[in-house]
Amino acid sequence: MRIKILGPITPARLTEALESAALEFTSRVGDGFEGFFGANLYLQAFANGGQQIEIQVNGKEKMLTLSLPAGEALRPAQSEEVKIKQTAARDASKAKQRAREEADKQWEAERRQRLEKWKAAEEEQERRETQFARLVAAYGQELIARCNDAIRDAWAEFSPIWPSGPKKGRPREMPRVELNDSVTSLVTGSNKPIRIKTPLSRRAHLGTLEPHWKHSAWADGAIPKLKALMESYERQNSDGADPPLL
């Protein structure tokens, strides 16, 4: 318990403070209250003119310690029951600390994994975008036409249809790649064109890449064919050969 005494400090007021504290503990604990053992008392001293003063010893404020009276115990001896409770409390506290440390380690490991995953995805997306920009600059509308041929082959292979809604059972519109004024877009039917930097993927949440459409005709059909087409043009750049027909 901390005690704050306002105004002058006298033996009578110290006794009053001690009695008030004892009464507080007795009212709460009852006969289980043994007494007070040990205290830190900070005294603020003032001179006649109202200036606060202190006694310094070797640059530090002087500290007085009242020795333990002969025959007196520093504190009451602990019963076995108290020792067991305190040991259990310490063990529980240590277990909680270990659990917090393990949770922190796990969180840090997962954070590093997420960061590495994000870096890998970002590097792959940058590679794909740089590759596509380089190929568009080199081959222009020829590349775009070959991309649309690859998409058309995938659509013919998968024959995607609308599974529900007003268009149920009707063929899904085939996406196409367009290049206008150095801007590449993906267009589907009458929908608004989607500006892209590569038809292979786009950035998603949590450091992942995803296809522009998740339909299997695009994800499992068109994208592998587009990847193969890009690689064929890359090889053409390397050895001067024409890219194979896909």
TAPE-V317755 format. One record per residue. N is the residue number from 1. PHI is phi in degrees with one decimal (* if undefined). OMEGA is omega in whole degrees, -180 to 180 (999 if undefined). D_CENTER is the distance of its C-alpha to the mean C-alpha in whole Angstrom. Layout:
n=N phi=PHI omega=OMEGA d_center=D_CENTER
n=N phi=PHI omega=OMEGA d_center=D_CENTER
This chain:
n=1 phi=* omega=175 d_center=40
n=2 phi=-101.7 omega=-179 d_center=40
n=3 phi=-120.8 omega=178 d_center=43
n=4 phi=-116.4 omega=-179 d_center=44
n=5 phi=-113.2 omega=179 d_center=47
n=6 phi=-93.6 omega=177 d_center=48
n=7 phi=86.1 omega=-176 d_center=52
n=8 phi=-61.4 omega=179 d_center=54
n=9 phi=-105.2 omega=180 d_center=53
n=10 phi=-129.7 omega=177 d_center=56
n=11 phi=-53.4 omega=-179 d_center=57
n=12 phi=-65.5 omega=-179 d_center=58
n=13 phi=-72.8 omega=176 d_center=55
n=14 phi=-66.0 omega=177 d_center=53
n=15 phi=-64.3 omega=178 d_center=55
n=16 phi=-61.5 omega=-180 d_center=54
n=17 phi=-64.3 omega=-180 d_center=50
n=18 phi=-65.4 omega=179 d_center=50
n=19 phi=-66.0 omega=179 d_center=52
n=20 phi=-65.0 omega=179 d_center=50
n=21 phi=-65.9 omega=179 d_center=47
n=22 phi=-62.3 omega=179 d_center=49
n=23 phi=-64.0 omega=179 d_center=50
n=24 phi=-61.5 omega=-180 d_center=46
n=25 phi=-69.4 omega=-179 d_center=46
n=26 phi=-63.4 omega=-180 d_center=49
n=27 phi=-67.2 omega=-178 d_center=48
n=28 phi=-96.6 omega=-175 d_center=45
n=29 phi=-101.2 omega=-178 d_center=46
n=30 phi=76.6 omega=-176 d_center=49
n=31 phi=-67.0 omega=-180 d_center=51
n=32 phi=-74.8 omega=-180 d_center=48
n=33 phi=-80.8 omega=-177 d_center=48
n=34 phi=-89.9 omega=-177 d_center=50
n=35 phi=143.4 omega=179 d_center=49
n=36 phi=-98.3 omega=178 d_center=47
n=37 phi=-132.8 omega=179 d_center=47
n=38 phi=88.5 omega=179 d_center=46
n=39 phi=-161.3 omega=171 d_center=45
n=40 phi=-110.4 omega=-177 d_center=43
n=41 phi=-115.3 omega=180 d_center=45
n=42 phi=-103.6 omega=-178 d_center=45
n=43 phi=-104.2 omega=176 d_center=48
n=44 phi=-101.5 omega=-177 d_center=48
n=45 phi=-101.4 omega=180 d_center=52
n=46 phi=-131.6 omega=175 d_center=53
n=47 phi=-82.0 omega=-178 d_center=57
n=48 phi=-58.9 omega=-177 d_center=59
n=49 phi=-81.4 omega=178 d_center=58
n=50 phi=93.6 omega=179 d_center=55
n=51 phi=-84.6 omega=178 d_center=53
n=52 phi=-73.2 omega=-178 d_center=50
n=53 phi=-130.9 omega=178 d_center=51
n=54 phi=-152.3 omega=178 d_center=50
n=55 phi=-101.1 omega=-179 d_center=52
n=56 phi=-104.1 omega=174 d_center=50
n=57 phi=-131.2 omega=-178 d_center=51
n=58 phi=55.7 omega=176 d_center=50
n=59 phi=80.0 omega=-180 d_center=47
n=60 phi=-123.2 omega=179 d_center=46
n=61 phi=-64.4 omega=-177 d_center=46
n=62 phi=-65.5 omega=-180 d_center=49
n=63 phi=-121.4 omega=177 d_center=48
n=64 phi=-103.2 omega=178 d_center=51
n=65 phi=-125.7 omega=176 d_center=50
n=66 phi=-85.4 omega=-178 d_center=53
n=67 phi=-66.8 omega=178 d_center=53
n=68 phi=-71.0 omega=179 d_center=53
n=69 phi=-59.8 omega=-180 d_center=57
n=70 phi=-59.7 omega=178 d_center=59
n=71 phi=84.3 omega=-180 d_center=59
n=72 phi=-96.5 omega=178 d_center=55
n=73 phi=-89.4 omega=178 d_center=52
n=74 phi=-62.4 omega=175 d_center=49
n=75 phi=-158.6 omega=-179 d_center=47
n=76 phi=-61.2 omega=177 d_center=48
n=77 phi=-66.4 omega=-179 d_center=48
n=78 phi=-81.0 omega=175 d_center=45
n=79 phi=-76.7 omega=179 d_center=47
n=80 phi=-61.8 omega=179 d_center=45
n=81 phi=-62.2 omega=179 d_center=44
n=82 phi=-66.7 omega=179 d_center=42
n=83 phi=-60.7 omega=-180 d_center=41
n=84 phi=-64.1 omega=180 d_center=40
n=85 phi=-64.0 omega=-179 d_center=37
n=86 phi=-67.2 omega=177 d_center=36
n=87 phi=-63.1 omega=179 d_center=35
n=88 phi=-63.6 omega=179 d_center=34
n=89 phi=-65.3 omega=178 d_center=31
n=90 phi=-64.0 omega=179 d_center=31
n=91 phi=-62.0 omega=179 d_center=30
n=92 phi=-65.0 omega=179 d_center=28
n=93 phi=-64.1 omega=179 d_center=26
n=94 phi=-64.9 omega=179 d_center=25
n=95 phi=-63.7 omega=178 d_center=24
n=96 phi=-63.7 omega=179 d_center=21
n=97 phi=-64.2 omega=178 d_center=20
n=98 phi=-63.2 omega=179 d_center=20
n=99 phi=-63.8 omega=178 d_center=18
n=100 phi=-63.6 omega=180 d_center=16
n=101 phi=-64.6 omega=178 d_center=16
n=102 phi=-64.8 omega=178 d_center=16
n=103 phi=-64.3 omega=178 d_center=13
n=104 phi=-64.3 omega=179 d_center=11
n=105 phi=-63.7 omega=180 d_center=12
n=106 phi=-63.2 omega=179 d_center=11
n=107 phi=-62.4 omega=-180 d_center=8
n=108 phi=-65.6 omega=178 d_center=8
n=109 phi=-62.6 omega=179 d_center=11
n=110 phi=-66.3 omega=178 d_center=9
n=111 phi=-63.0 omega=178 d_center=6
n=112 phi=-64.3 omega=178 d_center=10
n=113 phi=-63.5 omega=178 d_center=11
n=114 phi=-62.7 omega=-180 d_center=9
n=115 phi=-65.3 omega=179 d_center=10
n=116 phi=-63.7 omega=178 d_center=14
n=117 phi=-63.9 omega=179 d_center=14
n=118 phi=-64.0 omega=180 d_center=13
n=119 phi=-61.4 omega=-180 d_center=16
n=120 phi=-62.7 omega=180 d_center=18
n=121 phi=-64.7 omega=-180 d_center=18
n=122 phi=-64.3 omega=179 d_center=18
n=123 phi=-63.7 omega=179 d_center=21
n=124 phi=-66.3 omega=179 d_center=23
n=125 phi=-65.0 omega=178 d_center=23
n=126 phi=-61.9 omega=179 d_center=24
n=127 phi=-63.0 omega=-179 d_center=27
n=128 phi=-65.0 omega=-180 d_center=28
n=129 phi=-65.5 omega=179 d_center=28
n=130 phi=-65.0 omega=179 d_center=30
n=131 phi=-61.0 omega=-177 d_center=32
n=132 phi=-65.5 omega=179 d_center=33
n=133 phi=-62.4 omega=180 d_center=34
n=134 phi=-65.6 omega=-180 d_center=36
n=135 phi=-70.8 omega=177 d_center=38
n=136 phi=-63.2 omega=179 d_center=38
n=137 phi=-64.0 omega=-177 d_center=40
n=138 phi=-84.0 omega=-170 d_center=42
n=139 phi=-118.8 omega=174 d_center=43
n=140 phi=52.9 omega=-174 d_center=43
n=141 phi=-65.4 omega=176 d_center=44
n=142 phi=-61.6 omega=178 d_center=45
n=143 phi=-63.4 omega=-179 d_center=42
n=144 phi=-60.8 omega=179 d_center=41
n=145 phi=-63.5 omega=179 d_center=44
n=146 phi=-67.4 omega=176 d_center=43
n=147 phi=-61.6 omega=-180 d_center=40
n=148 phi=-67.5 omega=174 d_center=41
n=149 phi=-62.9 omega=180 d_center=44
n=150 phi=-65.6 omega=178 d_center=41
n=151 phi=-65.2 omega=180 d_center=39
n=152 phi=-62.2 omega=178 d_center=43
n=153 phi=-62.9 omega=179 d_center=43
n=154 phi=-65.3 omega=-180 d_center=40
n=155 phi=-66.4 omega=178 d_center=41
n=156 phi=-68.1 omega=-179 d_center=44
n=157 phi=-74.9 omega=-174 d_center=43
n=158 phi=-93.3 omega=-179 d_center=41
n=159 phi=45.0 omega=-177 d_center=43
n=160 phi=-68.4 omega=178 d_center=40
n=161 phi=-129.0 omega=176 d_center=41
n=162 phi=-75.2 omega=-177 d_center=40
n=163 phi=-81.2 omega=-177 d_center=39
n=164 phi=-157.7 omega=177 d_center=39
n=165 phi=82.7 omega=-177 d_center=40
n=166 phi=-60.7 omega=-178 d_center=43
n=167 phi=-97.0 omega=-176 d_center=43
n=168 phi=-52.4 omega=178 d_center=43
n=169 phi=85.6 omega=180 d_center=45
n=170 phi=-88.6 omega=180 d_center=45
n=171 phi=-62.7 omega=174 d_center=44
n=172 phi=-73.1 omega=178 d_center=40
n=173 phi=-63.2 omega=180 d_center=41
n=174 phi=-81.4 omega=175 d_center=40
n=175 phi=-67.1 omega=175 d_center=37
n=176 phi=-142.4 omega=179 d_center=39
n=177 phi=-95.7 omega=178 d_center=38
n=178 phi=-126.8 omega=177 d_center=39
n=179 phi=-125.9 omega=-179 d_center=40
n=180 phi=-134.2 omega=178 d_center=41
n=181 phi=53.0 omega=177 d_center=41
n=182 phi=67.0 omega=178 d_center=39
n=183 phi=-107.7 omega=-180 d_center=36
n=184 phi=-98.1 omega=-179 d_center=35
n=185 phi=-137.2 omega=170 d_center=34
n=186 phi=-107.7 omega=-177 d_center=34
n=187 phi=-126.8 omega=176 d_center=37
n=188 phi=-129.8 omega=178 d_center=37
n=189 phi=56.0 omega=-179 d_center=41
n=190 phi=-96.6 omega=-179 d_center=41
n=191 phi=-69.3 omega=180 d_center=37
n=192 phi=-65.5 omega=179 d_center=36
n=193 phi=-58.0 omega=178 d_center=35
n=194 phi=-104.5 omega=179 d_center=31
n=195 phi=-70.6 omega=-176 d_center=31
n=196 phi=-132.5 omega=172 d_center=30
n=197 phi=-109.3 omega=172 d_center=29
n=198 phi=-160.2 omega=178 d_center=30
n=199 phi=-78.2 omega=-174 d_center=31
n=200 phi=-78.1 omega=-175 d_center=29
n=201 phi=-169.0 omega=173 d_center=25
n=202 phi=-143.0 omega=180 d_center=23
n=203 phi=-72.6 omega=177 d_center=19
n=204 phi=-119.0 omega=-179 d_center=17
n=205 phi=-76.5 omega=173 d_center=14
n=206 phi=58.7 omega=173 d_center=11
n=207 phi=66.5 omega=178 d_center=13
n=208 phi=-126.7 omega=175 d_center=16
n=209 phi=-111.2 omega=179 d_center=20
n=210 phi=-143.6 omega=177 d_center=22
n=211 phi=-70.6 omega=179 d_center=26
n=212 phi=-64.0 omega=171 d_center=27
n=213 phi=-131.6 omega=-178 d_center=29
n=214 phi=-94.3 omega=178 d_center=28
n=215 phi=-60.9 omega=-175 d_center=31
n=216 phi=-60.6 omega=179 d_center=33
n=217 phi=-62.5 omega=178 d_center=36
n=218 phi=-88.8 omega=-175 d_center=33
n=219 phi=-67.3 omega=-176 d_center=30
n=220 phi=-99.9 omega=-178 d_center=33
n=221 phi=-106.9 omega=-174 d_center=36
n=222 phi=-71.3 omega=-174 d_center=35
n=223 phi=-61.4 omega=177 d_center=32
n=224 phi=-57.7 omega=179 d_center=34
n=225 phi=-68.2 omega=178 d_center=37
n=226 phi=-66.9 omega=176 d_center=36
n=227 phi=-59.5 omega=-180 d_center=34
n=228 phi=-61.8 omega=179 d_center=37
n=229 phi=-64.0 omega=179 d_center=39
n=230 phi=-58.9 omega=-179 d_center=36
n=231 phi=-64.4 omega=179 d_center=37
n=232 phi=-64.9 omega=177 d_center=41
n=233 phi=-68.4 omega=177 d_center=41
n=234 phi=-63.3 omega=178 d_center=39
n=235 phi=-66.1 omega=177 d_center=42
n=236 phi=-61.2 omega=178 d_center=44
n=237 phi=-62.3 omega=-176 d_center=43
n=238 phi=-78.5 omega=-173 d_center=43
n=239 phi=-112.8 omega=176 d_center=46
n=240 phi=82.1 omega=-180 d_center=48
n=241 phi=-82.2 omega=176 d_center=49
n=242 phi=-72.9 omega=177 d_center=48
n=243 phi=-66.0 omega=-179 d_center=45
n=244 phi=-68.1 omega=175 d_center=47
n=245 phi=-72.8 omega=-177 d_center=47
n=246 phi=-104.8 omega=999 d_center=44
